[in-house]
Amino acid sequence: MLVIGSGAREQALAWRLAASPSVSELIAAPGNPGILGIGRCLPVPADDLKGQARLAREENVDLTVVGSEVQYAAGIVDLFRKEKRLIFGPTAKAARLESSKAFAKRLMTKHRI
């Protein structure tokens, strides 16, 4: 299991995921000191999407979870899918709803939400 990010959200995700009997090893990149007690932290910046994909490939990661919508908006899910890597989250196109207030407002106006 790979968790991408270094904040409190990622620490909470890592803590909960590591508790699952289905998870044999947890890696966080870049991680934080709180994650060190439950998994390995590797110095790949969260915004280095190609580096994260390379890490997932080299470590033979079964599933990746991303903590920040920034990486979703940048297309990390699209990249991982292209490389046939399993990742949880929306594509860049779908993430626009969260990452662009202007897009979200236009969409809601169009659909009378």
Secondary structure, DSSP 8 states (H G I E B T S, - for coil): -EEEE-SHHHHHHHHHHHTSTT-S--EEEE--TTGGGTSEE----TT-HHHHHHHHHHTT-S-EEE--HHHHHHTHHHHHHHTT--EES--HHHHHHHH-HHHHHHHHHHTT-
